Every structure is written in structure tokens, then in C-alpha cells.
């Protein structure tokens, strides 16, 4: 039995289902592209995803923000 609905995903990860649906690739694909370009500035990474891969501003920003946060927490 369930204790109720799962908590709603918030923050950058809330964009992930629509990113996967719109661009046809898993979020892991986009995050790997970001990691390959590190170290780089946040907005340079956003521009890369937009200009080279056609992602929208919000989707690119969500992927970069989430990836950089993961990288920061894994380096602690």
C-alpha cells in the first residue's frame, strides 16, 4: 500500500520529462554533453546546448544547473 502520492519533483529536474519528450533523448545524454565540456561557465554551457543542439533556454538551463549541482556535491 502507498502512503499517498509521491512528492512532486521540483527545481531543474521538473523539466526532465518534457526535455526527454521534446528532444527524444534521455536527460543522461544531455548531462554527459555538459560534463564533457567542463570546466566551463554556466551560461557558456547553456549557449552550447542551445546553439549546437537546439534546446530552448529553459531546458538548457535546467540541464546545466542540475549537472553542475551534481558535480559540486560529488566533489565535496
N, C-alpha and C positions, 0 to 999 in steps of 0.2 A: 504494500500500500504506500501511497505517496503522502507526504506531509503537506502537499499543496503544490502550486506551480513553482517551477524553477525560478530563481531570481533572474530578473531581466538583465541582459548584457548591457553594460554602459560603456561610455568612452569610445575610443577608436575602434574597439572590437565590435561595436554595434553596427558598423558599416560592412563588416566582413561578408555576411550573406549576400548583400546586394552587389558587392565587388565581384564575388565569385560568379553570380548570375550574369552580371552585365559583361564581364570580360572573358568568361569561360575558362578561367584558370584558378587553381586554388590559391588562397592567400599565401601559403608557403612559397609558391613560385615568386610572387611579388616581393616577399620579405627576403628571399635569397638574393634577388637582384640588388636590393638595398644593401645587404650585408657585403656583397662583392665589391661595392663602391666605397665602403668605409675605409679610413675615416673621411668624412665629408660633412659639410654643413647641412642642416635640416632642409633649408629651402633649396639648396642645390640638388638634393635627393628628390624633393618634390618636383622640381623642374625636370629632372631626368625622367621620372615616371610619366609626367605629362607630355613632354616633348618627344621622347623616344618610344613610348608605349601607348600613348593616347588616353591615359587615365585622366579623370576630372580632378580638379583642385582638391575637393573634399576627400575623395577616395585616396588620392596620392598622399595627402597629408595624414590621413588615418593610418595608412600602412607605415609611413616613415615614423610617425610618433610612436606607434606600438612597437616597432622594431627597435628603435633607439632606446625606449624604456626597457625592453628586454635585455638589450646589450648592456645597459648601465647596471641593471640588477644582477646580471651574471658576472660582472666584473668586480662586484663588491667582495 
